[in-house]
Amino acid sequence: MSEPTLPNLPTDTYGVPAPSRRPRRLRTSATMRNFVAETQLDPAQFVLPVFIAEGIDAPREISAMPGVYQHTETSLLKAAEEAVKAGVGSIDVFGVPTPEHKDFAGTQAWAADGILNKGVAALRREFGDDLLVMSDTCLDEFTDHGHCGVLTTDHYGNTVVDNDATLPLYAAMAVSQARAGAHIVSPSGMMDGQIRVIRAALDAEGFQDVSILAYSAKYAGAFYGPFREAVGSTLQGDRKTYQQDPRNAREAIMEVQLDIDEGADMVMVKPALPYLDILSQVADYSTVPVAAYQVSGEYSMITAAAQNGWLDREKTIMDSLTSIRRAGADIILTYWATEAAQMLA
């Protein structure tokens, strides 16, 4: 079959001159597109969130997060080794105690032999400074009621989290994590004044070089559901009295500034994708590095859509991470940290 003959068109179309600027010139090949890319993903700035669980003898897949596991110490070290080989910069450890080790105040959170501190210590022994060991500094996994602090009754008979009574517990938790070997503690409870108290406690105990990544703008949204299974949460109700209202933006800037003033070395926006506008504002404003957490709900909805054949899994992962980086994140916490690093390689 012969090629179709194109009509004899003029050099301009309907009297409109040919384009003088052709943006497509910079899209002609993968090499050219990489050459002029405004946004680059760097595995060294990825953080892999992991769960170490008490009372299991083999990794246990989290049903709401296919491909993500509760780990034993052995499998945790294996996952960390894979992350290091891929170039991932940090690993963020969450502890999952057995129900009998949960109590009203979450005392296992700062026990030297508690599951979280054991995981932190094992990672630091194994990898030294080759992998930044970050630890989640919050009580919710360790309290029998699932809240991020101790409970009290207010003047009207309502059960609420006692902000000021919780602060010394966070300080004890942060110090215990530093003793276990954490390079970075990450207070995620959204208690007012938490950064000031934790910084003072770390400094008083000689841990001036341990950094604080503050969960500064953490929103009380609907994207945390799968995480509740991951940590065996016993939460009843919600956290709307201490996490941020999703309708508020200016408040995030105030929270960020308070944390910086109190000594935060890095600040975070969480979740990431539903709050890219907040992330962009914080990145423009902040004088310290900005992190964003691609949370469990983001992971699970992309995973589910890909499993149903509705999305190209790998392309969607990279699109989502690129959007977070483009919005201004210097650091990205993602359950795809190792896989994304391998794809970038």
MOPEZI-V420271 format. One record per residue. SS is DSSP state (h for helix, s for strand, l for the rest). Layout:
ss
SS
SS
This chain:
ss
l
l
l
l
l
l
l
l
l
l
l
l
s
l
l
s
l
l
l
l
l
l
h
h
h
h
h
l
l
h
h
h
h
h
h
l
l
l
l
l
l
l
h
h
h
s
s
s
s
s
s
s
s
l
l
l
l
l
l
s
s
l
l
l
l
l
l
l
s
s
s
l
h
h
h
h
h
h
h
h
h
h
h
h
h
h
l
l
l
s
s
s
s
s
s
s
l
l
h
h
h
l
s
l
l
l
h
h
h
h
l
l
l
l
h
h
h
h
h
h
h
h
h
h
h
h
h
l
l
l
l
s
s
s
s
s
s
l
l
l
l
l
s
l
l
l
l
l
l
l
s
s
s
l
l
l
l
l
s
s
s
l
h
h
h
h
h
h
h
h
h
h
h
h
h
h
h
h
h
h
l
l
l
s
s
s
s
l
l
l
l
l
l
h
h
h
h
h
h
h
h
h
h
h
l
l
l
l
l
l
s
s
s
s
s
s
s
s
s
l
l
l
l
l
h
h
h
h
h
h
l
l
l
l
l
l
l
l
l
l
l
l
l
s
l
l
l
l
l
h
h
h
h
h
h
h
h
h
h
h
h
h
l
l
l
s
s
s
s
s
l
l
h
h
h
h
h
h
h
h
h
h
h
h
h
l
l
l
s
s
s
s
s
l
l
h
h
h
h
h
h
h
h
h
h
h
h
l
l
l
l
l
h
h
h
h
h
h
h
h
h
h
h
h
h
h
h
l
l
l
s
s
s
l
l
l
h
h
h
h
h
h
h
h
l
